[in-house]
Amino acid sequence: MDNRLTQTSSFSDGVRACLPTIMGYLGIGIAMGIVGKSAHLAIWQVFLMSTMVYAGSAQFILCGLLLLSAPILSIIFTVFLVNLRHLLMSLSVAHYFKEDSLLNGIAIGTLLTDESYGVLMSTLAQEKKVTTNWMHGLNITAYLVWILSTVLGALLGNFIPDPTIFGFDFALTAMFLGLFLFQVQLPLKKQRTKTVKILTVTAISLFVLMRFTSAELSVILATLLGCLTGVLSKDE
């Protein structure tokens, strides 16, 4: 049996796959906890937000809207719009787990984040097989680290009023850059022309769209245009 197809099958393998992203979760999670504290949230409220909302960008925006005393309906709609990209991510990975139960599918989709999606895509790009247990290991580890890091940030909120002093605000960006490089490395070697075309269309469309609409909607539309480019382009 090909070892390459079995080394990513267990829950513990999924936990190990999450380890490279933990520093990113810690950095941005601590920053989120500090922001939550500055928005006059109690530590238990930060904990509940991370447990139930579990969306970094949405939680930052939620804290800002709370400070502005925004109406509850506008908060709900804004958080929904910001997280709408998760629908695309879930749809794109659903067929990898189509043989599993509905309950497993719901569990995977519920805890799927930008970071775990990036790790999953990077693993698949390396032609490794993933299983439901592996995905649960990846997602649950990320979930627990995020909750712990935001609570830690809330505890530190009184001592570190500005998270940018320690560069916490750049942690997530650095992590995504690493995931991006791992993910495009193999496609660039196998299908250079097609991959470059997809990246170019996505980048240009995102740049143009952000001049006319919100960043969240621009990301969704640029992603769809990139996917369409990939579908229409021939393998080269």
C-alpha positions in Angstrom: 0.0 0.0 0.0 1.2 3.5 -0.8 2.4 5.1 2.4 1.6 8.5 0.9 -2.1 7.6 1.0 -2.2 6.4 4.6 0.0 9.0 6.5 -2.9 11.5 6.7 -5.7 9.1 7.9 -5.9 9.4 11.7 -7.1 12.0 14.1 -3.6 12.5 15.4 -2.3 13.1 11.9 -4.9 15.9 11.7 -3.7 17.4 14.9 -0.1 17.4 13.7 -1.2 19.0 10.4 -2.7 21.9 12.4 0.5 22.5 14.4 2.1 24.9 11.8 -0.9 27.2 12.0 -1.1 27.4 15.8 1.2 30.4 16.1 -1.1 32.2 13.7 -4.2 31.3 15.7 -2.4 32.3 18.9 -1.3 35.7 17.6 -4.6 36.8 16.1 -6.6 35.1 18.9 -4.8 37.1 21.6 -5.4 40.2 19.5 -9.1 39.3 19.3 -9.3 38.8 23.1 -7.6 42.2 23.7 -10.1 43.9 21.3 -13.0 42.2 22.9 -11.8 43.4 26.3 -11.5 47.0 24.9 -15.1 46.6 23.6 -16.1 46.2 27.3 -16.8 42.5 27.0 -16.3 40.3 30.0 -14.0 37.3 29.8 -16.9 34.9 29.8 -18.5 36.8 26.9 -15.3 36.6 24.9 -15.3 32.8 25.6 -18.9 32.4 24.5 -18.3 34.5 21.3 -15.3 32.4 20.3 -17.2 29.2 21.1 -20.4 30.0 19.3 -19.4 32.4 16.5 -15.9 31.0 15.9 -14.9 33.4 13.1 -12.0 35.7 13.6 -12.8 38.5 11.1 -16.5 38.4 12.1 -15.6 38.7 15.8 -13.4 41.7 15.2 -16.2 43.4 13.3 -18.8 42.4 15.9 -16.7 44.1 18.6 -16.5 47.3 16.5 -20.3 47.3 15.9 -20.9 46.8 19.6 -18.8 49.8 20.4 -20.9 51.8 17.9 -24.1 50.5 19.5 -25.3 49.2 16.1 -28.7 47.6 15.8 -28.8 43.9 16.3 -30.2 43.2 12.8 -27.3 45.1 11.2 -24.8 43.1 13.3 -26.4 39.8 12.3 -26.4 40.8 8.6 -22.8 42.0 8.6 -21.5 38.9 10.3 -23.5 36.8 7.8 -22.0 38.6 4.9 -18.5 38.4 6.2 -18.8 34.7 6.7 -20.6 34.0 3.4 -17.3 32.8 1.9 -17.5 29.7 4.1 -20.4 28.5 1.9 -18.0 28.4 -1.0 -15.3 26.7 1.0 -17.7 24.0 2.3 -19.1 23.3 -1.2 -15.6 22.9 -2.6 -14.6 20.2 -0.1 -18.0 18.4 0.3 -17.2 15.9 -2.4 -14.1 14.7 -0.5 -16.3 13.5 2.3 -19.4 12.4 0.4 -19.2 8.8 1.6 -19.4 9.9 5.3 -22.5 10.4 7.3 -24.5 13.6 7.3 -23.5 14.2 11.0 -19.8 14.1 10.1 -20.4 16.4 7.2 -22.2 19.0 9.4 -19.3 18.7 12.0 -16.7 19.3 9.3 -18.6 22.3 7.8 -19.3 23.8 11.2 -15.7 24.0 12.3 -14.2 24.7 8.8 -12.1 27.9 8.8 -10.0 29.8 6.3 -6.9 28.3 8.0 -8.1 24.6 8.1 -9.3 25.0 4.6 -5.9 26.2 3.5 -4.2 23.2 5.3 -6.7 20.8 3.7 -6.1 22.2 0.2 -2.3 22.1 0.7 -2.5 18.5 1.8 -4.6 17.5 -1.2 -2.3 19.4 -3.5 0.5 17.1 -2.3 -1.7 14.2 -3.6 -2.3 12.9 0.0 -5.6 11.3 1.0 -7.5 12.8 3.9 -10.2 11.2 6.0 -13.0 12.4 8.2 -10.9 11.5 11.3 -8.0 13.6 9.9 -10.3 16.5 9.3 -11.8 16.3 12.8 -8.3 16.3 14.3 -7.4 19.4 12.2 -10.6 21.3 13.0 -11.0 20.5 16.7 -7.4 21.4 17.4 -7.8 24.8 15.7 -11.1 25.3 17.5 -9.6 24.7 20.9 -6.5 26.8 20.3 -8.7 29.7 19.1 -10.9 29.6 22.2 -7.9 29.4 24.5 -6.0 32.2 22.7 -9.0 34.6 22.8 -9.5 34.0 26.5 -5.8 34.6 27.1 -6.1 37.8 25.1 -9.0 38.9 27.2 -7.0 38.2 30.4 -4.1 40.2 29.1 -6.4 43.0 27.8 -5.7 45.2 30.8 -2.0 44.9 30.4 -1.6 45.1 26.6 -4.1 47.7 25.3 -2.6 47.7 21.8 -1.9 44.3 20.2 0.0 45.8 17.2 2.9 46.6 19.6 3.9 42.9 19.5 3.0 42.3 15.9 -0.1 40.2 16.7 -2.0 41.8 13.9 0.4 40.4 11.3 0.3 36.8 12.6 -2.6 35.8 10.5 -1.2 37.4 7.3 2.1 35.6 7.8 0.3 32.3 8.3 -1.8 32.7 5.1 1.3 33.5 3.1 2.9 30.3 4.2 -0.3 28.3 3.4 -0.6 30.0 0.0 3.0 29.1 -1.0 2.5 25.5 0.0 -0.7 25.3 -1.9 0.4 26.7 -5.3 3.9 25.1 -5.3 2.7 21.8 -6.9 0.2 23.3 -9.3 2.8 25.7 -10.6 5.1 22.7 -11.4 2.4 20.6 -13.1 0.1 23.2 -14.8 2.1 26.4 -14.8 0.2 28.3 -17.5 -3.3 27.4 -16.1 -2.3 28.2 -12.5 -0.7 31.6 -13.4 -3.8 32.4 -15.4 -6.1 31.6 -12.4 -4.0 33.6 -10.0 -3.8 36.6 -12.4 -7.6 36.7 -13.0 -8.3 36.4 -9.2 -5.8 39.1 -8.2 -6.9 41.6 -10.9 -10.6 41.0 -10.3 -10.1 41.4 -6.5 -8.2 44.7 -7.0 -10.9 46.1 -9.3 -13.9 44.8 -7.4 -12.7 46.3 -4.1 -13.0 49.8 -5.7 -16.7 49.2 -6.1 -17.9 46.9 -3.4 -17.0 45.7 0.1 -13.9 43.6 0.7 -15.9 40.6 1.8 -18.1 40.5 -1.3 -15.0 41.2 -3.5 -13.3 38.1 -2.2 -16.3 36.0 -2.9 -16.7 37.3 -6.5 -13.0 37.2 -7.2 -13.0 33.6 -6.0 -15.9 32.7 -8.3 -14.1 34.3 -11.3 -10.9 32.4 -10.5 -12.9 29.1 -10.3 -14.6 29.9 -13.6 -11.2 30.6 -15.2 -9.9 27.2 -13.9 -13.0 25.4 -15.3 -12.7 27.1 -18.8 -8.9 26.8 -19.1 -7.4 23.7 -20.6 -4.8 21.7 -18.7 -1.4 22.9 -19.9 
